[in-house]
Amino acid sequence: MTRRGLMAACAVALVLGCTEDPTAPATCPDFCPGGNITLVDTLLTTVIERDTAYRGYLEPRGSAALLAASLPTVVDSRPIVLFQSLGKTVQLAGDTAQRNILVTDSVRLALTVIRRDTSVRNLRLQLYRLPRNIDSTTSFADLTGAFTDSLVRTVNVDSLVRAANHKDTVTKDSVFVATNLSVRVMLKLGQAEAPFSPADSGTLAYGVRIVADTFTSAAFGSNESGDPPIINWFFSVDSSGTTTHTTRVVAPQFDSYVFNPPLAPLDSTLAVGGMPSERSLLRVVLPRRFRDSTQIVRATLQLMPSTIARGAPRDSFTLVAHAVAADLGGKSTLLGGTDSSYFGTGPVLIGSSDTVRVEITRILRRWSTDTLLPNTFVLRSGSEGIILTEIRFQPSQHPTLAPTIRVTYSSPFPFGTP
């Protein structure tokens, strides 16, 4: 065989030798390690060794909503607002002089209902005139008299929503329907309903009570929400001997809400929600095996309520377990802000006494990989300050109903000899 022919034969043999047959039987056992992945499901009953409840993270005066509720045997909550003063004088456009206010004509009061129960019929807002000295120390009991004998106006929100052009042609009250849940209610008040007194520079304070055909709750916009109650004054001034009609818009000087009954004092249970808002801190002793070589597939915190969740019927809220950056007790800082990899959630139904389950898989995975993080998380309400709900759970020291963590994990893979 010539040299050229020998090279050609070698090339053909090389091609044939590298050809793969995808239909040939697999030979993985000859090359892969033996053994199987094993999943283990375990209930950790003693890993939460310490817990504490704290109150005061959010006060009614700083809430993103002014909460109203008519829930007999549960809670009666009423928004209260103190408006900035109108003043005694006004500077007209293009004028450098301050002109005296002669007389006020009327007031347009705007309230935004940012949440309501649309299944309830005939939602009515009752507007009351309140003392002008209300502040953050004012209690429900302090205003019992004012909410009894100082009724200014009652407006049926549902009737205005159904009315032509959303307006009452007699009272001149109206609504603007933003969404199915949100409406802006505008009340026209006369001089008797919104009196102007030069002695107090036209300072007004009002309270709102809601009623309906059945139990109900609602939330109004506040200073903190960016959609607070607003008053638009219509008045007249003396402009160089000429009566001039003008307007001025004033915002709240203070807004909050009062409610009854107040929350029970904190005790050994784990409190979440309420107002002033409550949170509970749980400290976990994570077994060593979860830090070494296991892979956490799922982890669920299981909590047993000590009482049923308190709030409006048909309401629910989200319970959040949030990892902390440093364990500083009630002042512990939460990790990650809105990053969901630092917290887990679970639903809470009002009126239910069933076990509450919160998924904390991502929290335990972070603890297993980052040994510098404290094994501590905070229980808080996902609707903190927005709805009137509270729940309390049995503490870690309870002999039979303490919080537990159910963990599903994979054992180390038993690599063998091929």
Order of alpha helices (4+ residues) and beta strands (2+ residues): alpha-beta-beta-beta-beta-beta-beta-beta-alpha-beta-alpha-beta-beta-beta-beta-beta-beta-beta-beta-beta-alpha-beta-beta-beta-beta-beta-alpha-beta-beta-beta
